[in-house]
Amino acid sequence: LQPEKYNDIERTVTDLPKKYIAVYKFGNISHTEDKIKELSKKLGLPVVYIPSGRTSEYDVRYDVGPGEFIHIIKKAELVLSDSFHCTVFCLIGHTPFLTFYRTVPLHGKDLNSRMTDLLAMVGLPKRMVKPGKEIDYSNLFTIDFNSADRKIKKMREESLAYLRNALGE
């Protein structure tokens, strides 16, 4: 979908902190939890945790459907996630983000490849936080979303051309 189409789906959440870090994650790497705590403390921002089946010590929002998810991600000061789709919504909404490794790659099995590939394709590979990597606070909120938008637009056009060709249109 074009980014503006998500405005029709978005549902306003009124009881959010004025500024916050949104967290949506599936994995359970201690490094990720440590970085969430570090960022929250260093930035002085509370964490709004969108549940994904894991328990959390943060303000967990169990009232989140797709529309509220879009709103929480779009309005956050920063999003921390290990989710491919959450990363996509950060790109769409131009929300500063960091994407964490969901699992530590073992024996050629890597659940992170969609995220690392996406970030490489849009020119943002440094937004991927690998276990043991330090956060670059100097560029935390500096993201060239316009460049990413151009690359996504080109990929969308190429994909549509491929589909039209494959369907004989």
BAKE-57527 format. One record per residue: residue in three letters; y, z, x of N, C-alpha, C in turn. Coordinates in pm, 1 decimal. Layout:
REM BAKE-57527
<site ALA,<Y,Z,X>,<Y,Z,X>,<Y,Z,X>>
...
//
This chain:
REM BAKE-57527
<site LEU,<-119.2,0.0,82.7>,<0.0,0.0,0.0>,<125.5,0.0,87.1>>
<site GLN,<228.6,-56.5,33.9>,<358.6,-46.4,98.4>,<405.6,99.2,86.9>>
<site PRO,<477.6,149.7,186.4>,<518.1,291.0,185.2>,<588.1,336.0,57.5>>
<site GLU,<672.8,253.1,0.0>,<747.3,295.1,-119.8>,<656.9,317.1,-241.2>>
<site LYS,<538.1,260.5,-242.1>,<444.1,279.1,-354.3>,<397.1,424.0,-363.6>>
<site TYR,<398.0,495.4,-252.0>,<354.2,634.4,-253.6>,<454.0,725.1,-323.5>>
<site ASN,<578.5,679.5,-340.2>,<677.9,758.0,-414.0>,<634.3,779.5,-557.9>>
<site ASP,<562.7,682.5,-615.6>,<514.5,695.7,-753.4>,<403.4,800.0,-764.8>>
<site ILE,<331.4,823.0,-656.9>,<220.4,917.8,-656.2>,<268.7,1058.6,-622.0>>
<site GLU,<373.0,1067.8,-539.8>,<421.6,1196.9,-490.6>,<459.8,1290.7,-604.7>>
<site ARG,<420.6,1416.8,-590.5>,<455.1,1521.6,-686.7>,<525.4,1633.6,-610.6>>
<site THR,<644.1,1671.5,-655.3>,<725.3,1771.8,-588.3>,<658.8,1908.8,-594.6>>
<site VAL,<658.9,1976.9,-481.8>,<613.4,2115.2,-472.7>,<738.9,2199.0,-449.9>>
<site THR,<768.3,2288.4,-543.2>,<897.7,2356.9,-540.7>,<897.3,2488.5,-463.9>>
<site ASP,<783.7,2547.8,-440.7>,<782.3,2681.2,-379.8>,<741.9,2679.8,-232.2>>
<site LEU,<787.2,2578.0,-161.2>,<761.3,2568.7,-17.9>,<872.4,2638.5,59.5>>
<site PRO,<842.2,2686.2,181.6>,<951.2,2735.5,266.2>,<1049.7,2621.2,292.4>>
<site LYS,<1173.6,2655.5,324.1>,<1274.4,2552.0,350.2>,<1231.0,2462.3,465.9>>
<site LYS,<1179.5,2521.5,573.1>,<1125.7,2448.2,687.6>,<988.5,2505.8,717.2>>
<site TYR,<894.6,2418.3,751.3>,<757.9,2464.1,775.0>,<679.3,2361.3,856.4>>
<site ILE,<566.9,2408.3,907.7>,<466.8,2322.6,970.5>,<354.2,2306.6,869.8>>
<site ALA,<316.6,2183.6,839.7>,<201.7,2158.2,752.2>,<78.1,2139.3,839.0>>
<site VAL,<-31.3,2201.0,798.0>,<-157.8,2189.0,870.4>,<-266.0,2142.7,774.2>>
<site TYR,<-337.6,2038.2,815.9>,<-452.1,1987.1,740.4>,<-557.7,1948.0,842.0>>
<site LYS,<-668.3,2022.2,842.4>,<-768.8,1994.0,944.2>,<-909.0,2021.0,892.4>>
<site PHE,<-1004.8,1954.3,956.6>,<-1145.0,1968.2,923.1>,<-1223.0,2037.7,1034.0>>
<site GLY,<-1187.9,2007.6,1157.3>,<-1263.1,2057.9,1272.0>,<-1241.2,2205.6,1295.3>>
<site ASN,<-1316.4,2258.9,1389.7>,<-1307.4,2401.1,1420.5>,<-1309.0,2421.4,1571.4>>
<site ILE,<-1213.5,2361.1,1639.6>,<-1201.2,2377.0,1783.7>,<-1099.5,2487.9,1809.9>>
<site SER,<-1136.8,2586.3,1889.8>,<-1047.2,2699.3,1914.0>,<-914.8,2654.0,1974.5>>
<site HIS,<-917.5,2547.4,2054.1>,<-795.8,2492.3,2113.5>,<-694.0,2456.7,2004.8>>
<site THR,<-741.1,2396.7,1896.7>,<-652.5,2357.0,1787.0>,<-587.1,2479.1,1724.4>>
<site GLU,<-666.5,2581.2,1695.7>,<-611.4,2703.9,1637.0>,<-508.3,2767.3,1730.2>>
<site ASP,<-539.2,2768.7,1859.0>,<-444.9,2825.2,1956.2>,<-313.3,2748.1,1955.7>>
<site LYS,<-320.3,2615.7,1948.0>,<-199.3,2533.0,1949.5>,<-118.4,2550.2,1821.0>>
<site ILE,<-185.8,2565.6,1707.1>,<-114.6,2588.6,1581.1>,<-34.3,2717.4,1590.7>>
<site LYS,<-97.7,2823.0,1639.4>,<-28.6,2952.2,1654.5>,<87.2,2941.0,1753.9>>
<site GLU,<63.2,2870.8,1865.1>,<166.4,2853.1,1968.0>,<287.3,2779.5,1910.4>>
<site LEU,<262.2,2669.9,1840.1>,<371.8,2590.1,1784.9>,<448.6,2667.9,1678.3>>
<site SER,<378.1,2736.7,1590.1>,<443.2,2814.9,1485.5>,<533.5,2921.2,1546.6>>
<site LYS,<482.9,2990.7,1647.0>,<560.7,3096.2,1711.6>,<679.8,3038.5,1788.1>>
<site LYS,<654.3,2935.8,1868.2>,<760.1,2879.3,1951.9>,<871.6,2815.3,1867.7>>
<site LEU,<834.0,2749.5,1757.7>,<933.0,2683.0,1672.4>,<991.0,2776.2,1566.1>>
<site GLY,<928.9,2892.8,1548.1>,<976.3,2987.5,1447.0>,<957.5,2936.3,1305.6>>
<site LEU,<850.0,2861.5,1283.7>,<825.0,2802.4,1152.9>,<693.9,2854.2,1094.0>>
<site PRO,<693.6,2885.9,963.4>,<568.8,2926.9,900.4>,<475.8,2806.5,884.0>>
<site VAL,<348.2,2836.3,867.3>,<247.4,2733.3,847.7>,<210.1,2726.5,700.6>>
<site VAL,<214.9,2606.1,645.3>,<162.2,2579.4,511.7>,<31.4,2504.8,533.5>>
<site TYR,<-77.9,2568.0,494.2>,<-211.5,2517.3,523.1>,<-269.1,2449.8,399.2>>
<site ILE,<-299.1,2322.6,410.3>,<-362.9,2248.8,301.2>,<-513.1,2260.6,322.7>>
<site PRO,<-585.7,2323.5,230.2>,<-727.5,2348.9,254.4>,<-810.7,2221.7,259.6>>
<site SER,<-911.2,2227.9,345.2>,<-1005.0,2116.9,359.2>,<-1147.2,2170.6,360.6>>
<site GLY,<-1166.8,2285.6,299.9>,<-1298.2,2345.9,297.7>,<-1313.7,2458.2,398.5>>
<site ARG,<-1213.1,2477.9,482.3>,<-1216.4,2586.0,582.0>,<-1124.6,2698.9,536.4>>
<site THR,<-1159.3,2817.6,574.3>,<-1072.0,2930.9,545.0>,<-962.1,2936.5,651.3>>
<site SER,<-857.0,3007.8,619.2>,<-745.6,3015.4,712.6>,<-670.6,3145.5,694.4>>
<site GLU,<-604.1,3186.9,799.9>,<-520.8,3307.4,794.6>,<-379.2,3274.9,745.7>>
<site TYR,<-350.6,3146.8,724.6>,<-216.1,3104.8,685.6>,<-201.2,3098.8,534.1>>
<site ASP,<-80.5,3063.6,490.0>,<-51.1,3045.1,348.4>,<-127.4,2922.7,299.5>>
<site VAL,<-244.8,2944.6,241.1>,<-331.2,2835.0,197.7>,<-288.3,2788.4,59.4>>
<site ARG,<-269.2,2658.6,44.7>,<-226.2,2599.0,-81.9>,<-345.4,2539.2,-155.0>>
<site TYR,<-396.4,2611.3,-253.8>,<-510.4,2561.8,-331.2>,<-465.7,2476.8,-449.1>>
<site ASP,<-335.9,2461.2,-468.1>,<-281.4,2384.9,-580.8>,<-239.9,2243.9,-539.9>>
<site VAL,<-306.0,2188.5,-439.5>,<-264.1,2060.5,-382.3>,<-357.8,1948.5,-425.1>>
<site GLY,<-300.8,1855.1,-501.7>,<-369.4,1730.8,-532.9>,<-310.1,1620.3,-447.0>>
<site PRO,<-347.1,1495.1,-472.2>,<-294.6,1385.1,-389.6>,<-142.1,1376.8,-388.4>>
<site GLY,<-78.2,1394.2,-501.6>,<68.0,1384.7,-508.0>,<136.7,1496.0,-432.0>>
<site GLU,<83.9,1617.7,-444.9>,<140.0,1731.1,-373.4>,<114.3,1718.3,-222.8>>
<site PHE,<-2.5,1665.7,-187.3>,<-34.9,1642.5,-46.3>,<70.8,1552.7,17.3>>
<site ILE,<102.4,1443.3,-48.8>,<202.9,1349.7,2.7>,<336.7,1420.9,20.9>>
<site HIS,<375.2,1501.5,-77.9>,<503.3,1571.9,-71.6>,<507.2,1671.9,44.7>>
<site ILE,<402.9,1753.1,57.3>,<399.2,1854.7,162.5>,<405.1,1789.2,299.9>>
<site ILE,<331.9,1680.6,317.7>,<331.9,1610.5,446.3>,<469.3,1548.8,472.7>>
<site LYS,<525.6,1483.2,373.0>,<653.2,1413.5,389.4>,<769.9,1508.0,419.4>>
<site LYS,<767.1,1627.5,362.4>,<880.2,1720.4,375.9>,<866.0,1817.6,492.2>>
<site ALA,<753.3,1817.9,560.7>,<731.3,1910.5,671.8>,<820.0,1876.3,791.0>>
<site GLU,<854.7,1977.2,866.8>,<925.1,1955.5,992.9>,<829.4,1894.3,1094.1>>
<site LEU,<701.8,1935.2,1083.9>,<598.7,1891.4,1175.6>,<464.9,1902.7,1104.8>>
<site VAL,<376.5,1806.9,1129.5>,<241.7,1810.9,1073.4>,<142.7,1819.3,1188.8>>
<site LEU,<47.2,1909.9,1175.0>,<-59.9,1926.4,1271.9>,<-190.6,1899.4,1198.6>>
<site SER,<-268.4,1805.6,1249.6>,<-389.0,1766.8,1178.0>,<-492.8,1710.3,1272.9>>
<site ASP,<-615.6,1705.7,1225.4>,<-722.2,1634.7,1295.1>,<-782.3,1530.9,1200.4>>
<site SER,<-702.0,1488.5,1104.2>,<-744.4,1396.0,1000.1>,<-681.0,1258.0,1019.9>>
<site PHE,<-763.8,1156.0,1015.4>,<-715.7,1018.2,1023.0>,<-617.3,990.8,910.0>>
<site HIS,<-654.9,1025.0,787.6>,<-570.3,993.1,672.7>,<-438.7,1071.1,674.9>>
<site CYS,<-442.0,1193.8,720.9>,<-317.7,1269.3,732.3>,<-226.6,1204.6,836.0>>
<site THR,<-285.2,1158.0,945.4>,<-207.2,1087.1,1046.9>,<-142.3,962.8,986.8>>
<site VAL,<-216.5,889.9,904.9>,<-163.1,771.2,837.9>,<-43.6,808.7,750.2>>
<site PHE,<-55.6,917.1,673.4>,<54.7,956.8,586.3>,<176.5,1003.8,665.5>>
<site CYS,<155.4,1058.8,784.0>,<269.4,1092.4,870.0>,<340.8,965.9,915.9>>
<site LEU,<263.4,863.5,950.9>,<322.9,735.2,990.0>,<399.1,673.8,873.3>>
<site ILE,<340.1,676.1,755.7>,<404.7,618.9,636.7>,<534.9,692.6,604.9>>
<site GLY,<530.7,825.9,608.1>,<646.3,906.7,569.8>,<742.8,937.6,682.9>>
<site HIS,<713.0,885.7,802.5>,<796.8,911.8,920.0>,<813.9,1060.9,946.7>>
<site THR,<704.4,1134.4,935.0>,<704.3,1278.3,959.3>,<653.3,1305.3,1100.5>>
<site PRO,<727.4,1380.6,1181.2>,<677.7,1415.3,1314.3>,<539.9,1482.2,1304.4>>
<site PHE,<450.9,1447.1,1396.8>,<313.8,1496.6,1388.2>,<249.5,1504.3,1525.8>>
<site LEU,<142.5,1582.4,1529.7>,<47.8,1581.9,1639.4>,<-90.1,1573.2,1576.7>>
<site THR,<-175.1,1491.7,1633.6>,<-311.2,1478.3,1584.7>,<-404.5,1539.0,1688.7>>
<site PHE,<-487.4,1631.7,1643.7>,<-579.3,1701.0,1732.5>,<-717.5,1637.3,1729.9>>
<site TYR,<-786.1,1647.8,1840.9>,<-927.9,1611.4,1842.9>,<-1000.1,1700.0,1742.1>>
<site ARG,<-1084.2,1640.0,1660.1>,<-1160.3,1716.7,1561.4>,<-1282.4,1781.1,1625.9>>
<site THR,<-1344.6,1706.5,1713.9>,<-1461.8,1757.6,1785.0>,<-1447.7,1720.6,1931.5>>
<site VAL,<-1518.9,1790.5,2013.4>,<-1525.1,1755.0,2154.4>,<-1631.2,1646.0,2166.9>>
<site PRO,<-1596.7,1527.2,2220.0>,<-1693.7,1419.1,2231.1>,<-1816.5,1460.3,2313.2>>
<site LEU,<-1933.4,1434.8,2257.6>,<-2058.9,1468.2,2325.2>,<-2151.5,1348.4,2327.4>>
<site HIS,<-2201.3,1314.0,2444.1>,<-2304.6,1211.6,2459.6>,<-2273.1,1083.2,2382.3>>
<site GLY,<-2152.1,1033.3,2395.4>,<-2116.2,907.8,2332.2>,<-2081.0,917.1,2184.8>>
<site LYS,<-2091.1,1035.5,2126.3>,<-2055.3,1053.8,1985.5>,<-1913.6,1109.0,1979.7>>
<site ASP,<-1825.7,1036.1,1913.8>,<-1686.1,1075.7,1912.2>,<-1628.1,1052.4,1773.4>>
<site LEU,<-1599.5,1160.9,1701.1>,<-1540.5,1150.8,1567.6>,<-1391.5,1122.7,1572.1>>
<site ASN,<-1337.7,1109.7,1691.2>,<-1193.6,1094.5,1707.6>,<-1149.3,949.8,1723.3>>
<site SER,<-1243.5,856.6,1730.3>,<-1209.3,719.2,1768.1>,<-1114.4,651.9,1668.6>>
<site ARG,<-1129.3,676.0,1539.0>,<-1035.5,613.6,1443.8>,<-893.0,658.5,1470.1>>
<site MET,<-877.2,786.1,1500.4>,<-743.4,839.5,1524.1>,<-686.9,789.6,1656.5>>
<site THR,<-767.7,792.9,1761.6>,<-718.0,746.2,1891.1>,<-688.9,596.7,1887.1>>
<site ASP,<-774.0,519.6,1819.3>,<-750.4,375.4,1806.5>,<-622.5,347.2,1727.9>>
<site LEU,<-602.9,415.2,1616.2>,<-482.3,396.4,1535.4>,<-357.3,427.5,1617.0>>
<site LEU,<-357.8,540.9,1683.4>,<-239.2,580.4,1759.7>,<-212.2,484.1,1874.8>>
<site ALA,<-316.6,430.8,1935.2>,<-298.3,330.2,2040.6>,<-239.2,202.6,1981.4>>
<site MET,<-288.6,160.8,1864.2>,<-240.2,36.7,1802.8>,<-92.7,43.2,1764.9>>
<site VAL,<-44.1,162.7,1727.2>,<96.7,174.8,1687.5>,<184.4,223.9,1802.3>>
<site GLY,<126.2,233.8,1921.4>,<203.8,270.7,2039.2>,<235.7,418.0,2051.0>>
<site LEU,<152.9,503.3,1987.6>,<178.4,647.2,1991.3>,<57.9,727.1,2042.3>>
<site PRO,<-6.7,682.4,2149.4>,<-126.8,753.7,2194.9>,<-98.9,896.5,2242.1>>
<site LYS,<24.3,925.2,2280.3>,<57.1,1059.8,2328.8>,<67.1,1162.2,2215.6>>
<site ARG,<58.1,1117.4,2090.2>,<58.8,1210.7,1976.7>,<-77.8,1274.8,1957.3>>
<site MET,<-179.4,1226.4,2030.8>,<-315.2,1281.7,2023.8>,<-326.0,1396.4,2122.6>>
<site VAL,<-363.9,1513.2,2072.4>,<-373.6,1632.0,2155.9>,<-521.4,1660.3,2184.0>>
<site LYS,<-559.1,1639.9,2308.2>,<-697.0,1664.1,2350.6>,<-712.9,1811.0,2389.0>>
<site PRO,<-834.0,1863.7,2374.4>,<-855.8,2002.5,2416.0>,<-810.5,2023.7,2560.4>>
<site GLY,<-736.1,2130.8,2581.9>,<-686.8,2164.3,2714.8>,<-553.6,2101.0,2749.6>>
<site LYS,<-505.6,2009.4,2666.9>,<-377.9,1942.6,2694.1>,<-261.9,2029.4,2645.8>>
<site GLU,<-157.9,2034.8,2726.2>,<-38.4,2109.5,2688.7>,<49.3,2024.6,2596.4>>
<site ILE,<124.5,2089.9,2511.4>,<216.4,2023.2,2419.4>,<344.9,1988.6,2494.8>>
<site ASP,<393.6,1865.5,2477.8>,<520.8,1823.9,2535.9>,<631.0,1854.5,2434.2>>
<site TYR,<692.7,1970.4,2448.4>,<795.1,2013.3,2352.7>,<921.4,1929.7,2361.7>>
<site SER,<945.2,1866.9,2474.9>,<1068.6,1789.2,2490.7>,<1069.0,1665.3,2401.4>>
<site ASN,<952.7,1614.7,2366.0>,<943.7,1494.9,2281.6>,<872.4,1520.6,2148.8>>
<site LEU,<864.2,1644.6,2109.1>,<787.8,1680.7,1990.5>,<838.5,1611.0,1864.1>>
<site PHE,<969.5,1598.5,1850.8>,<1026.9,1540.4,1729.5>,<1080.9,1399.6,1752.2>>
<site THR,<1053.0,1342.4,1869.0>,<1101.1,1209.0,1902.5>,<987.3,1109.3,1888.5>>
<site ILE,<990.2,1034.8,1780.2>,<887.0,934.0,1754.2>,<956.8,805.0,1712.4>>
<site ASP,<918.6,693.9,1772.9>,<975.7,564.4,1737.0>,<897.1,506.7,1618.6>>
<site PHE,<931.2,555.6,1500.0>,<862.2,509.1,1379.7>,<893.7,363.4,1348.8>>
<site ASN,<1012.3,314.7,1388.4>,<1046.2,174.8,1362.1>,<952.2,80.7,1437.1>>
<site SER,<922.2,113.3,1560.0>,<827.7,32.8,1637.2>,<689.0,39.0,1574.1>>
<site ALA,<647.4,159.3,1534.9>,<516.8,174.3,1468.5>,<513.4,93.7,1338.6>>
<site ASP,<622.2,97.8,1261.6>,<630.3,21.0,1135.9>,<612.4,-128.5,1161.9>>
<site ARG,<676.8,-178.9,1265.1>,<664.5,-322.0,1296.8>,<520.2,-358.1,1332.0>>
<site LYS,<455.4,-272.6,1407.7>,<316.6,-298.4,1446.1>,<223.7,-290.3,1325.2>>
<site ILE,<246.3,-194.7,1237.6>,<165.6,-183.0,1115.9>,<187.9,-304.1,1026.7>>
<site LYS,<312.6,-348.5,1013.7>,<342.9,-466.2,932.3>,<269.3,-589.1,985.4>>
<site LYS,<270.1,-606.2,1116.8>,<200.2,-720.3,1176.8>,<49.5,-711.0,1151.2>>
<site MET,<-8.1,-591.8,1167.1>,<-151.7,-574.3,1140.8>,<-184.2,-600.2,993.9>>
<site ARG,<-95.8,-555.6,903.7>,<-116.3,-578.5,760.3>,<-116.1,-728.3,730.9>>
<site GLU,<-20.4,-801.1,788.3>,<-12.1,-945.9,767.2>,<-135.3,-1016.8,821.5>>
<site GLU,<-180.5,-976.9,939.6>,<-301.0,-1037.7,998.6>,<-424.3,-1008.4,914.7>>
<site SER,<-434.5,-887.0,863.0>,<-549.1,-850.0,779.3>,<-549.6,-928.9,648.9>>
<site LEU,<-432.8,-940.9,586.8>,<-423.8,-1017.5,462.1>,<-454.8,-1164.8,485.4>>
<site ALA,<-407.3,-1220.6,595.3>,<-438.0,-1360.1,628.7>,<-588.3,-1378.2,648.9>>
<site TYR,<-650.8,-1285.7,716.8>,<-796.0,-1291.5,738.7>,<-870.3,-1288.7,604.5>>
<site LEU,<-830.8,-1197.4,516.5>,<-896.5,-1186.4,385.6>,<-876.4,-1311.3,302.3>>
<site ARG,<-753.6,-1364.5,301.9>,<-728.0,-1486.9,226.2>,<-812.9,-1603.4,279.7>>
<site ASN,<-821.7,-1612.9,410.3>,<-901.1,-1717.6,472.1>,<-1049.9,-1701.0,438.0>>
<site ALA,<-1097.7,-1577.8,445.5>,<-1238.5,-1549.1,416.5>,<-1272.6,-1578.5,270.1>>
<site LEU,<-1174.6,-1559.5,181.5>,<-1196.1,-1584.1,39.0>,<-1164.7,-1728.6,0.4>>
<site GLY,<-1122.2,-1808.1,97.7>,<-1093.3,-1949.4,71.7>,<-967.3,-1972.5,-8.2>>
<site GLU,<-872.4,-1882.1,1.4>,<-745.6,-1899.1,-72.0>,<-644.2,-1976.0,8.8>>
//
